[in-house]
């Protein structure tokens, strides 16, 4: 059979399978179907275009004239990117340097169908979504849906997920559920980070950066010669910036906890250390140990008001509620503070903006015993300890004053007093996690059967203390007790004429003073969890013919969780205050079998297609940030996903063109969604199984070397998301009802793309010059399924550039040392864009965190 005939046959089969899941025309949720079918057709034509063989081309004068092989570990063993039937974006050391990548958040711009952002109120808490699936919940009892792995060790929580990884060797973005080999609750995907190992030879690398906003970054890595079969390297990195925003507030904090209100915002002072040891007691045994530490201190980027509510919306009805009038002076000031909601503000007055601190310690052991050429045993141990907190986080965007009954009038102050819209304290975020993993990797039948199997154990203890203080319109507070309305009315909190008689205006800070046994003026909010998980897994790849491989894998997982909660406002009457006599306790267990089946067909030596069916699982749990007893002790169930994926891996024109593509359909059941809750009990979120959803889309990645020295790369992601069911509690009927017709998937831009060009000039006598330009586009997106009218992000485009002088000859002064000097800029067009949003609903306002403005700087790097 001719190669092109096989191509057409496999392409037609895969497209037929995916077309079978198309929504009928005329369906309300098929608005993007025609565009998606067109993209499928384009992919089919590319697959059917023909074969071709790749012959490595020689590089001339240090300038690449062909693409190099990329090695990945997406299947827990080293193999070529082009031989791995998974949708992957891989960042090699050269690409990491050219793009200026320093931590996980930096990769979000350069991979299709991925969104990454820091959460409001934190420099170190991560929200990462792949193909529209992830979690923006900062609670330490919630498991992320995208797993982050460093040298095979799982980073279990969003808190502490943003950290500088020194000595990056490779970063891989694995799209889709990794239910077999990376099975720790990864229904969205995984980010697999590999660090550089000791070389056993002396080496030195030093780098320094200066940039605007008083930014500095410098680092040092030393490799030591091997001694008695032990090699080592030591690295230290430091980054600091004064931030891009200024806080003009010069008064006292709203709590006795806040001794210092910071005058710079979006600042950071981060130290990252790493010690790596490699011991080779035998030729067949390798033991890698690494210790890493992060000390981070700074003030997160500001939370900026982008709207004040004029109505309440519960997913079913919109009830007009003029906060600016009924909420009195506080909400009128907030409405005036908004200004143009699309403008990024540089100058703010934040009365609760304090330093956030984070300490992370990590220990990793990777031990490998190569029993023979066909069998290797591995043991992976990981321990990560994270402490994080602050004395105040400003999430109302300003400083406000209002009359207050309990904190003002009844204390002898009848005028306006400082009144918080919403502020919180994270006095403790604590995560203590250990993992053990035993793997066996090998092959049988003259390398026709490859297998990976293992046992996995995870143990974690978490705790979070998150006191809150906030204000509500009196109209929402007064109905809680029959004594309150006449009291407010008698003391002058009625609305001025011509408002109807008896209508209450103004705002009230909560909690009431007498109901607060802890920090004065704060709802004491503490929760935590003990978790255990164990799993057994195996995956096999069998070479059926020289052109066709079949892969099958399975994983069994059990999860046990024991959660607890203390909230002052649970079982407490604000007027006749009491305290919660004992913290609430809840525990449960979940188990799951995940599996994968895929076929990979090589049309030629350089072109292959694969078809894969896989499942994923995210364990159930408890909403420890809930504000009611039932909201806490009613567990949410596990989330499950089934995925069909059809992909292409190809290289053309003597390795000058690499085109990889994937089409996918993800079907989710019991989808876990954080539903925001706000009211007199505090502002929090409750995890629920909102229903079912279908996410489908396309990913294309292209790299071309058209002429010697010039590299062009581009990627494109398309995402079509729809809820088949979204259950929301209707307060009018107190029943769960389906609102899938209005619910929208969060962090799921329809289109994402990136295009880059790099040109390496012919060498000069003193070095080589290279220039790179990158353009990134993100479509509009929302941050809440239905409360999205005030916080949704418009589409935006970012432009980055870098010019480098490489391989600078330093003559005899520095031996064989090589220097690189780079001038770079990010967001060169100074785009103003939102990357995170919160709508506080009944508290009355909404706001966003904006991305960084234009930054630029100079890098100098020396390597020996």
Secondary structure, 3 states (H helix, E strand, C coil): CCHHHHHHHHHHHHHHHHHCCCCCCCCCCCCCHHHHHHHHHHHHHHHCCCCCCCCCCCCECCECCCCCCCEECCCCCCEEHHHCCCCEEEECHHHHHHHCCCCHHHHHHCCCCEEEEECCCCCCEEEEEECCEEECCCCCCCCCCEEEEECCEEECCCECCCCCCCCEEEEEEEECCCCCCCCCCCCCEEEEEEECCCCCCCEEEEEEEEECCCEEEEEEEEEEEEECCEEEEEEEEEEEECCCEEECCCCCCCCCCCCCCCCEECCEEEEEEEEEEEEEEECCEEEEEEEEEEEEEECCCCEEEEEECCEEECCCCEEECCHHHHCCHHHHHHHHHHCCCCCCCCEECCCCCCCEEEEEEEEEEEEEEEEECCEEEEEEEEEEEEEEEECCEECCCCCCEECCCCCCHHHCCCCCEECCCEEECCCEEEEEEEEEEEEEEEEECCCCEEEEEEEEEEEEEEEEECCEEEEEEHHHHHHHCHHHHHHHHHCCCECCCCCCCCCECCEEEECCHHHCCCCCCCECEEEEEEEEEEEEEEEEEEECCCCEEEEEEEEEEEEEEEEEEEECCCCCCCCCCCCCCCCEEEEEEEEEEEEEEEEEEECCCCEEEEEEEEEEEECCECCCCCCCHHHHHCCECCEEEEEEEEEEEEEECCCCEEEEEEEEEEEEEEEEEEEEEEECCEEEEEEEEEEEEEEEEEEEEEEECCCCCEEEEEEEEEEEEEEEEEEEEECCCCEEEECCCCCCCCCCCCEEEEEEEEEECCCCCCCEEEEEEEEEEECCECCCCCCCCCCCECCEEEEEEEEEEEEEECHHHHCCCEEEEEEEEECCCCCCCEEEEEECHHHCEEEEEECCCCEEEEEEEEEC
